[in-house]
């Protein structure tokens, strides 16, 4: 058996095949995961405070979010 994995836009597709000696492999199973949620809004007022060798990061989360928030990612830029 072998698996073909592909990603398109918001969809992850997995298709497993039974391997044969000729080129006529048959689909054994397939599975698809589609992400349909909206992009998260940007955090505002990001602050970094350096104290010795420790950095504390704080920010204001978006106020009009529809989904429960678990984690925000803050990326370094320049």
N, CA and C of each residue as an Amber inpcrd file, in Angstrom:
protein
   234
   0.8460000  -1.1790000   0.0000000   0.0000000   0.0000000   0.0000000
   0.8870000   1.2360000   0.0000000   0.3450000   2.3180000  -0.5280000
   1.0050000   3.6090000  -0.4700000  -0.0600000   4.6890000  -0.3950000
   0.3400000   5.8900000   0.0220000  -0.6060000   6.9890000   0.2390000
  -0.1700000   8.2060000  -0.5610000  -1.1200000   8.8130000  -1.2400000
  -0.9110000  10.0750000  -1.9340000  -1.4610000  11.1730000  -1.0320000
  -0.6340000  12.1780000  -0.7210000  -1.0420000  13.2950000   0.1220000
  -0.9740000  14.5610000  -0.7110000  -2.0610000  15.3370000  -0.7110000
  -2.0540000  16.6000000  -1.4460000  -2.7320000  17.6850000  -0.6180000
  -2.2950000  18.9150000  -0.8390000  -2.8610000  20.0680000  -0.1420000
  -3.2550000  21.0950000  -1.1890000  -4.4940000  21.5580000  -1.1210000
  -4.9930000  22.5880000  -2.0240000  -5.7950000  23.5920000  -1.2040000
  -5.4110000  24.8610000  -1.2850000  -6.1140000  25.9160000  -0.5530000
  -6.3110000  25.5090000   0.9120000  -7.5340000  25.1690000   1.3020000
  -7.8590000  24.8100000   2.6900000  -8.1770000  23.3290000   2.8570000
  -7.7320000  22.4770000   1.9170000  -8.0930000  21.0670000   1.9540000
  -6.8580000  20.1750000   1.9370000  -6.8410000  19.2200000   2.8570000
  -5.8140000  18.1900000   2.9180000  -6.4610000  16.8900000   2.4520000
  -5.8880000  16.2620000   1.4130000  -6.4550000  15.0260000   0.8660000
  -5.4630000  13.8750000   1.0430000  -5.9710000  12.7440000   1.5030000
  -5.1800000  11.5250000   1.6680000  -5.8910000  10.4100000   0.9030000
  -5.1730000   9.7760000  -0.0090000  -5.7370000   8.6610000  -0.7580000
  -4.7690000   7.4850000  -0.6600000  -5.2640000   6.3430000  -0.1540000
  -4.4130000   5.1580000  -0.0440000  -4.7400000   4.2050000  -1.1960000
  -3.6900000   3.5620000  -1.6970000  -3.8150000   2.6480000  -2.8320000
  -3.2370000   1.2940000  -2.4650000  -3.7850000   0.2470000  -3.0760000
  -3.1680000  -1.0710000  -2.9750000  -2.1760000  -1.1760000  -4.1200000
  -0.9520000  -1.5270000  -3.8070000   0.0950000  -1.6110000  -4.8230000
  -0.0070000  -2.9340000  -5.5680000   0.1620000  -2.8770000  -6.8650000
   0.1760000  -4.0790000  -7.6950000   1.4350000  -4.0610000  -8.5560000
   1.7450000  -5.1910000  -9.1700000   2.9360000  -5.2640000 -10.0070000
   2.7720000  -4.4610000 -11.2970000   1.5580000  -4.3880000 -11.7960000
   1.3400000  -3.5620000 -12.9920000   1.0070000  -2.1280000 -12.5700000
   0.6150000  -1.3090000 -13.4820000   0.3440000   0.1020000 -13.1760000
  -1.1270000   0.3510000 -12.8440000  -1.8680000  -0.6590000 -12.4750000
  -3.2970000  -0.5200000 -12.1960000  -3.5840000  -0.5590000 -10.7040000
  -2.9310000   0.2500000  -9.9330000  -3.1850000   0.3030000  -8.4890000
  -4.6170000   0.7640000  -8.2590000  -5.2350000   0.2160000  -7.2300000
  -6.6310000   0.5440000  -6.9410000  -6.7290000   1.3700000  -5.6720000
  -7.6820000   2.3000000  -5.6600000  -7.9270000   3.1150000  -4.4640000
  -8.4800000   2.2060000  -3.3820000  -7.8330000   2.2340000  -2.2200000
  -8.2770000   1.4530000  -1.0720000  -9.1980000   2.2930000  -0.1960000
  -8.7910000   3.5430000   0.0520000  -9.5780000   4.4380000   0.9000000
  -9.1520000   5.8750000   0.6170000 -10.0120000   6.8150000   0.9330000
  -9.6390000   8.2200000   0.7960000 -10.2630000   9.0250000   1.9240000
  -9.5910000  10.1110000   2.2610000 -10.0080000  10.9350000   3.3890000
  -9.6640000  12.3800000   3.0510000 -10.5270000  13.2980000   3.4490000
 -10.3130000  14.7020000   3.1510000 -10.6640000  15.5460000   4.3730000
  -9.8200000  16.5110000   4.6840000 -10.0780000  17.4530000   5.7740000
 -10.1170000  18.8430000   5.1530000 -11.2190000  19.5590000   5.3570000
 -11.3620000  20.9110000   4.8260000 -11.4870000  21.8900000   5.9750000
 -10.6510000  22.9010000   5.9410000 -10.7080000  23.9470000   6.9630000
 -11.6660000  25.0190000   6.4660000 -12.7100000  25.3010000   7.2490000
 -13.7110000  26.2650000   6.8080000 -13.9180000  27.4050000   7.8020000
 -12.9920000  27.5590000   8.7360000 -13.1210000  28.6690000   9.6700000
 -12.5060000  29.9230000   9.0560000 -12.7380000  31.0500000   9.6660000
 -12.2200000  32.3060000   9.1420000 -10.8250000  32.5780000   9.6880000
 -10.0950000  33.4410000   8.9990000  -8.7630000  33.8080000   9.4690000
  -8.8870000  34.5840000  10.7690000  -7.9650000  34.3730000  11.6800000
  -8.0230000  35.1510000  12.9290000  -7.6680000  36.6110000  12.6760000
  -8.2590000  37.4840000  13.4580000  -7.9480000  38.9090000  13.3570000
  -6.6180000  39.1830000  14.0300000  -5.9930000  40.2840000  13.6500000
  -4.6960000  40.6340000  14.2040000  -4.8310000  41.0910000  15.6500000
  -3.8050000  40.7850000  16.4260000  -3.7470000  41.3210000  17.7840000
  -3.2360000  42.7510000  17.6870000  -3.5720000  43.5680000  18.6480000
  -3.1850000  44.9820000  18.6320000  -2.3260000  45.3030000  19.8410000
  -1.6070000  46.3860000  19.7470000  -0.8060000  46.9370000  20.8490000
   0.1500000  45.9090000  21.4490000   0.9310000  45.2760000  20.5870000
   1.9050000  44.2970000  21.0590000   3.0630000  45.0400000  21.7240000
   3.4290000  44.5960000  22.9270000   4.5290000  45.2180000  23.6670000
   5.4990000  44.1390000  24.1230000   6.7880000  44.4390000  23.9940000
   7.8390000  43.5530000  24.4890000   8.6500000  44.3210000  25.5230000
   8.7740000  43.7510000  26.7070000   9.5530000  44.3860000  27.7710000
  10.7230000  43.4770000  28.0960000  11.9470000  44.0210000  27.9490000
  13.1600000  43.2750000  28.2210000  13.6380000  43.6050000  29.6250000
  13.8110000  42.5690000  30.4330000  14.2980000  42.7290000  31.7960000
  15.4100000  41.7140000  32.0170000  16.6570000  42.1620000  31.9220000
  17.7940000  41.2370000  31.9990000  17.8060000  40.3580000  30.7740000
  17.7010000  39.0380000  30.9620000  17.6380000  38.1180000  29.8260000
  16.2310000  37.5500000  29.6270000  15.2290000  38.2010000  30.1980000
  13.8440000  37.7500000  30.1050000  13.0230000  38.7550000  29.3020000
  12.1970000  38.2700000  28.3740000  11.3220000  39.1260000  27.5760000
   9.8820000  38.7830000  27.9260000   9.0960000  39.8090000  28.2500000
   7.6750000  39.6360000  28.5100000   6.8970000  40.2700000  27.3540000
   6.0220000  39.4810000  26.7270000   5.2280000  39.9580000  25.5980000
   3.7810000  40.0780000  26.0390000   3.1610000  41.2120000  25.7220000
   1.7430000  41.4030000  26.0270000   1.0610000  42.0080000  24.8110000
  -0.2590000  41.8500000  24.7350000  -1.0160000  42.3990000  23.6060000
  -2.4870000  42.4920000  23.9750000  -3.2420000  43.2040000  23.1410000
  -4.6940000  43.2750000  23.2680000  -5.2900000  42.3150000  22.2450000
  -6.1470000  41.4200000  22.6860000  -6.7770000  40.4890000  21.7530000
  -7.9160000  41.1830000  21.0170000  -8.2750000  40.6900000  19.8210000
  -9.3820000  41.2900000  19.0790000 -10.6630000  41.2400000  19.9060000
 -11.4310000  42.3110000  19.8830000 -12.6300000  42.3920000  20.7280000
 -13.8560000  41.7480000  20.1020000 -13.8790000  41.6110000  18.7970000
 -15.0870000  41.0980000  18.1330000 -14.8840000  39.6960000  17.5560000
 -14.2970000  38.8120000  18.3360000 -14.0800000  37.4510000  17.8580000
 -15.3190000  36.5970000  18.1010000 -15.6160000  35.7230000  17.1350000
 -16.7940000  34.8670000  17.2390000 -16.4570000  33.5050000  17.8290000
 -15.2070000  33.1040000  17.7520000 -14.7970000  31.7900000  18.2190000
 -13.9750000  31.9220000  19.4910000 -13.9840000  30.8850000  20.3410000
 -13.1380000  30.9450000  21.5390000 -11.6630000  31.0050000  21.1440000
 -10.9040000  31.7950000  21.8370000  -9.4870000  31.9680000  21.5260000
  -8.6600000  31.0960000  22.4490000  -7.7360000  30.3330000  21.8670000
  -6.8430000  29.5040000  22.6570000  -5.4260000  30.0400000  22.6310000
  -4.9650000  30.4620000  21.4500000  -3.5690000  30.8930000  21.3000000
  -3.4890000  31.9980000  20.2620000  -2.6280000  32.9650000  20.5030000
  -2.2770000  33.9570000  19.4890000  -0.8340000  33.7290000  19.1210000
  -0.4930000  33.9270000  17.8620000   0.8990000  33.8540000  17.4320000
   1.3880000  35.2560000  17.1410000   2.5250000  35.5740000  17.6730000
   3.1540000  36.8720000  17.4300000   4.4770000  36.5890000  16.7270000
   4.6170000  37.0890000  15.5030000   5.7970000  36.8060000  14.7040000
   6.7910000  37.9640000  14.7740000   8.0480000  37.5990000  14.7640000
   9.1160000  38.6050000  14.7300000   9.1760000  39.1860000  13.3340000
   9.3250000  40.4960000  13.2400000   9.4480000  41.1410000  11.9420000
  10.6030000  42.1130000  12.0040000  11.5460000  41.9590000  11.0720000
  12.7370000  42.8250000  11.0000000  13.5170000  42.8080000  12.2980000
